[in-house]
Amino acid sequence: MKLRVDRDVLAEAVTWTARSVPARPPVPVLAGVRLEATRVSLILASFDYEVSARCEVPAEVEEEGVVLVSGRLLADIAKALPAKPVDLEMEGTKVNVSCGASHFSLAAMATEDYPALPSMPAVAGTVDAHDLAQAVGQVSTAASRDETLPLLTSVQIEVEGANITFMATDRYRLAVRKMTWEPGDAGLTTSALLKARTLSDVAKSLTSSGEVTLALTESGEAAAGLIGFEAAGRRTTSLLTDGDYPPVLRLFPENTTIHAIVGREELIGAVRRVSLVADRSTPIHMVFTEGTLDLDAGQGDDAQASEQLAAHLEGEEMSTAFNPGYLLDGLGAITQPYVRMDFTHASKPAVLTGVESIGGPEDPSFRYLIMPIRFGA
């Protein structure tokens, strides 16, 4: 193998591909990134049994070939090289990397021991890359971090024709985002459960492309345990989480009688300030009256804080309390200038949605349900 490739192109490609290299590989070859030189391109690939990555970049290939080298080491080297063309050449059991006056010699690993990358499932359709990244970012914050609950560390993806719904919960809050896409089959109905961390990494890494191809299989098919994403020469697949996601959508109340609208940025700032005196287990209290919202935290001999904001209230006055971190996550996921908070009772979950103006219609595409904390708990 012998080729020349642009330094920035190589650094970006290796860094992206090496993200799938496991931190503690079960076998040594999985620490490697596979480099394959074809006639006009360099194909990089990595695999860790759960997630695979494949990236193809243009290169001046003098001699085709395949080699396997340490992925993280190559990524570190590529990022540190000067802004000049990079030459890669296989010599015996070494891979020489040259760029300007910089030269490195890397040990080659046994390519015959490297597992074959899984095939992409059938293409299901395409989705705007920016919309995908925004939707995933909005819901993934509500996924659990408790690895003993694999279902709740994942994001549920439900496809019904031209609509996709993403949802995640950790039992204390629930985020749901609905969006449209371009399905290959207008009658496609399927679902997939994917680790929130994996989905977030994929969505963020593909934002520079215009469209993302989503590869899915209908429920019950042989390859239903795999999902794939492809955009701008990059392709990644991931195993799906086993199990049935709980029916969380029924947690949203059918009707609410109390509605409060507050400026989103103002509320975020106030919650951040007041919560400075609150630790993880300390709630922030919120009292809604006509025209005002009073926030406070801390009590007794502890530090205390309070702040008052303008608010528009429909329905009876309301007093409740929330985990400030969970509340900030929901507020941060809303993109409109105002947030609408719907209640049925102080002890029941509240539903947050975005609105463009006071009295304007709510945006139903994103809903964030948050459980209250009992006073004195």
N, C-alpha and C positions, 0 to 999 in steps of 0.2 A: 504494500500500500504506500502510495506517495501522492501528496496533493498539497494545494495551497488554498487557503480560505481567509476571508476578511476577519480581522481580529475581533471587531465588535460583534459580527455575526456569530463567530465561534463562541465567544464568551456568553452571549445571550442564550444560544442553543444548549450549550453544556450546562449552564446554570439551571435552565428550565428542566432539562432531562434529568439532571442529578437530584432534583427534588424528590424523585421517586425511589432513590437509592435508600434502603433501610438504614436506620442509625445503627442497629445491631444485626447485621445480616446473618441469617441462620447457616448459610454456607458462604465461603469466601467470594465466589464468583458474583454473588448478588451485590457486592460492593462496587462492581464495575459498571462502566458505561460502554456499550457496544458501538464501535465506529465501523461503518461500512461505506467504502468509497465505491460509487458507481461511476458511470461515464461522465456525468456532469454535476454530481451532487454528493454530499456527505450526509449519511443517515445516522443519527444517534438514537440509541434506545436504552431503556433501563426497565427493571422489573423486580418486584418484591413479593410476588404471589398474590397480593391484593390489588396493587395499582401498577399499571405499565405506562410508559411514556415513549413516544416516538416523534422525532423532529427531523425534518429534511431541509437542508440549506444548500445554496449553490456553492460550487467549489471548482477549481481548476484541477482536474484529476489527471495525473500522469500515469499512475498505475493503480488499478483497482485492487481491492482487498478488504479483509475484515480483521479487526483487532479489538481486544478488550483491555481497558485500563481502569485504574481507580477513578471513579466518577467524581468524588469530592476533591481529590488532589488535582485532577485536570481542570475542574471548575475554578479552583483557587488560582491555578497557574494562568488560565485564560484571562481571568479578570485583572491579573497583575501585569500582563504583557504590555509593551508599548504599543502605540497606535500605528502598527505596521502590519503587512500581510504575515500570516502564520503558515509555516511549512510543517507538515506532519509526514514522517517517513518511518516505515517499519524496517528495522535491521535486526535480524535474528530474533532474540527474545526481548528486544527493547523497542520502544517507540520514541523517536527523537522529535522534539518540539523546538522549532527555531523561529524567532521573531526579532528582527533587527540584530542587536548584539546579545540577546538573551537566548540561552540554549538549555534545554532540559532533556533528560533521558529517563523515561518511565518504564517500569517493568510491565511486560505484557502478561495477561492472564490467559488461561486456557479457554478459548472460544467454544471448543466442543462440549464443554461442561455447562455452557450457558443455556438456560431454558428458552424455548421458543415463545415469543410474545403471543398472547391470545389474539384471536381474530376479532375484528370489530363486529358487533351485532349489525343487523340490517338497519340502514338509515331510516329514521322515523320522520325527520323533518329538520327545519332550521329555525333558529331564534336569534334575535338581535343580541350581539355580544354585550353591549352596555346594559340592555334591559335584563339580561340574564344575571350579570354581576350585581346589579342593584337589587333584584329580587332575592338572590341568594344571601346577600349581605343583610337584608331586612329580616329574614327568618332565622338565619343560622345563629344569631345572637341568643335566641331562646332555646337552643339545643342544650341538653345536659352535658356536663363535663365528667360525669360519673361513669367510668368505663365498665362498671359492673352492671350498668343498664344500657346495653348496646342499642336497643331500639330507640331510646330517648337521646342517644348521642348522634342520631341520624336525622336526616331531613326526608320527609315523605314527599314524593313527587307523584302527582296524579294527573294523568293525561286523559282528556275527553274531547276528541275532535280538535278544534282550533284553540282550545283552552288548556293551560297548564296551571296547576295549583301546587305551591310549595308550602309546607307546614312543618313546624318544629315546636317541641315543648319540653320543659324539664319538670313538669308537674306544678310549677309555681306561676308560670306564664306560658302563653301560647301565641305564636306569630303565624299568620296566614297571609300569603301573597298570591293573588291570581293575575295571570297575564295571558296574552295571546301569542301564538307562534304560527309557523307555516308547516303544517303536517303534510307528509307525503300521502297519507291516507286520511281523508276527512272523517272516516268512521273509526279511527284508531281509539281504543280505550284500554289503558293499561296503567300500572303504577310501579314505582320503584322506590326502594328505601336505601339511601346512600349516606355514609358517614358525613356529618356536617363539615368536619375539618377537610376531608378530601374534596367535597363539592366546593367549598370556599376557595381552596387553593386553585382548583381548575378554573372557576369562574373569574378569579382575579387575574390569572395568567393569560387569559384569552381576551381581555378587554381591548387590546389594540387592534383586533380584527373586527371586520364589519359584521360577519355572521358566524354563528357556531352551528355546526351540524351535530344533531343529537341522534345517537344510535340506541335504539331501544327495541325490545321484543315484546310482543303481546303476552299477557299473563298466561302461564301454562306451557309456553314453548320451551324447547330444550335449553336454549341459551338465555333464559329469563333471569339468570343470576348475574348478568353482566350488563354494564352500561358504558357507552363510549361517547367521547366528545372530540370534534375535529375542527380546526380552523387554522388558516394561514400556514399550512405545512406542519402543523403540530397535531398529534393525535394521542389521546390518553384513554385508557380503559380502567374500569374499577369493578371489583366484586361488589355485589349488593349485600346489604345486611339481611340476614335471615329473620323471618318472623312477620307477624301481622301487626301493623301499627294500630294503636288504640283509636277508637272512633271519637277523636277529639273535637270535631266540628260541632257536635251536639252540646258542647260546653258553652257555646255562645247563646245568650238569652234570646228568646224569640221577640220579646218586647222589653223596652226600657222606658222608665217613667221620668228619670232625672237626667238632664243633659247640661253639661257645662262646657263652655268654649273659652280657651285661654291662648294667648300668644305663645307659640312654641318656643322661640328663642328666649323669651322672658322667663318662661317656666323652667326651662333647662338651667338657666343661670341661677334662678332662685333655689332650685332643688340642690344644685351643686354647692351653693354657699351654705344653706341650712344644714345639709348633710355632713358638713365638716365636723360637726360635734357628735355625729352618729357613727357607731361602729357597725360591724356586719349584722349584728342581731338587733340593732336599734331602728325602729321604723321612723318614717317622717310622716307627721300628721298633716292632714289637709282638711280645712273647713271651708265649704262653699256656701256663700250667702249671695243674695242678689247684688251684683256689682263687684264683689270682692272674693278673693281666695286667700286665706290665711294659712301659712305653712309654719310648722315649728318642729323642733327635735330637741331631745335632751330633757331631763327632768331632775328634780331633787337637788342634790349637791353637785351633780355632774354639770359639765358645760351645757349651755342652752343657746338656741338661736331661733329667730323667727323672722318672717318677712311677709309682706302683703302685696298681692298683685290684683290688677283689674281682671274681672271675669264676668262672663255673661252666663246666667243660670236660668234654666227652664225647669220648673218642678220645685219640689220642696227642698229646703236647706239640707245640706249633706255634710257629714263628718266621717272621715275614714282615715286609713293609714296604709302605707306601702313600704316595701323594701326600696330604698332610694336607688340602689344600683339597678334593680329590675325596671324601675320607673324610667330612669335615664336611658336605658337600652331601648325601651319602647319609643320614647320621645325622639331619640336620635335616629330611629329608623323611619320616622315620618318625614316627608319632604315638603309638605305644605306649610304655610306661615302660621296656621292656627291648628291646635289640637282640640278635638272634641272627645269628651269623656262621658260615656253613657253608664248609668247605674240603675240597678233595681232596688238595692238595699246596701247599707254600709258593710254588711258582712258577706255580700255576694261579689263575684268578680266584676271588675270594671272593664269596659271595652274602649280602646283608644283608636281613633281614626283621624285622618287629616282633612282639613277644610281650607279653602282659599280665603274665606272671609267670614265674619260673624253673621250667622243666619244663612250662609251658603250651604249647598249640599255637601255631604261627606263623601270622601273618596272610598268606595267599597273595595278597591283592589287590594288594600292592605289593612288588616285588622290585628290589633295586639290586645290580647286578654291578659289581665294581671290579677292575681289573687290578693286580697287585702290581708293585713296583719291585725289580729285582734288587739285592741287597746290593752296595755298592761302585760302583753305577752312578751 
